[in-house]
Amino acid sequence: MKTLRVIPLKSTAGNRQAGFTVLETLIAVTILTVGLLAIAKMQVSAIWGNAMSGNTTAALTLAEEKMENLLEKVYTHADLSSGIHEQVAIDEAGQPGGPYHRIWAVQDDTPIPATKTIMVTVRWAQDRHHVSLSCIKAR
């Protein structure tokens, strides 16, 4: 019959076991948490930026459409009378019931006689944001 010999394993560091300590694990989890929070903040900023650019594009389109509409009208049209004209609470299509406020101001004989300076401004978000276009129309 054969006998088996048991060979004890030698530890290189005495009785120390291999693996991570609680402190090392806590530091790793803290670093991971900080990284994940930074990524979450970036996502929120990206979503806000996309919404802002969408609103700016819609407002600029409303301003361009109104400017083109005014430039097509005859010089003496009522919409081109000197003063401030406005459309309140319109949507992206210019229909009632939206967050946009479109204003156009007309000045006669500016910068020279027989011309009108037209400025179209579209505001939104309780007037915190706006885009403006200006043009000169000759008689």
PyMOL commands that set and color helices and strands:
alter all, ss='L'
color gray80, all
select helices_A, chain A and resi 22-72+78-80
alter helices_A, ss='H'
color red, helices_A
select strands_A, chain A and resi 83-90+100-108+115-124+129-138
alter strands_A, ss='S'
color yellow, strands_A
deselect
rebuild
show_as cartoon
